Amino acid sequence: MHERFVFDYAVVRIVPRVDRGEFLNAGVIVFSPTAGFLDCRIELDHARLLALAPSIDIAVVESYLEAIPKICAGGGEAGSIGDLPQRARFHWLVAPRSTVIQTSAVHSGVHEDPRAALEGLFEKLVRMG
C-alpha cells in the first residue's frame, strides 16, 4: 500500500466586482506539510473573464496571478513573503481578501501524490473537465 498524504487546497478566484460576488476560477493551490509540498496551477480563461467583466484589465489581473507560483516556490522572487516557511506562505495566500484576486475556503483531502491531486483539482475546478 502506498503512503497517502493529507493536503489542504483552495481555489484561486477572479472577482471583478466584489459587490456582485461573481467570480471565475483561475487556479488551485495545494499544500501538504507531511509531503513538504506547496504548489499551484494557474490559468486564466480570457474569454470567460471578459464575458463576466468586459472592461477588466486582463494584464493587471495576470500580473497579480503571476505572484502566486512565486510565493508557492519561496525564495527571493517572492519578496519577503518568500522567506517564510511553507505553512506561513500557504496561509498568507489563502487569507481572506476583498480584492479582485481571492481564494475559496480551504478544503482538505488525502492522496498518494500531492502533485496529482493538484492536477486533478485543477482539471475539475478550473478547466471544468
Secondary structure, DSSP 8 states (H G I E B T S, - for coil): ----EEEEEEEEEE-S-TTTT--EEEEEEEEETTTTEEEEEE---HHHHHHH-TT--HHHHHHHHHHHHHHHH-SGGGGGGGGS-HHHHHHHHHS---SSEEE---EEEEES-HHHHHHHHHHHHTS--
